[in-house]
Amino acid sequence: MTAGLDLLASGASISLTDGTSVSLRYPMRAIALLEARYGSVVAVQDAIDGTGKGAAYGPIVQLVGAGCLGPGGFEPHFREHQDAKGQRRISGDITYRRRTDGADLADLLHPGHLGDYVDAWNTAFSKALEAMGGNDGAPAGATVETVSPGLSSTTSPSVPSTFLPTPSGT
């Protein structure tokens, strides 16, 4: 059985352009955030195009950023939308800002270190998935479908785009 602390252990560290470094770790919050952004753990793992013909820099900011979450680290800022079926998705990229000074992680990553960032992400993310897979017997990378309990006081039903509210005073 895997101890919960294994998920919180640092898989690798990266150096930032301001001379600081950050340890990457992927607890459930980080993995859930990446799933919300990409749709599944498999899609997260396929986010970087290794052929050189697709995106690599944008996705690595997203993948590394999720590993920088937590006390003393970075905080995610994103837009979330709910469709008519109640499915929530993060639209667009997530911006990761350092809690201490508000610096944007994307501004602190150097393009010349892309390979180092990919290696660090791969090490830390793989370590987290191994720990999670060993903890409950589920295969690493497995996705679990959850069912929403429905609307709550913090959610509201969607309305069609043709909906026009009644003007006040009529």
Disulfide bonds with the S-S distance in Angstrom:
none
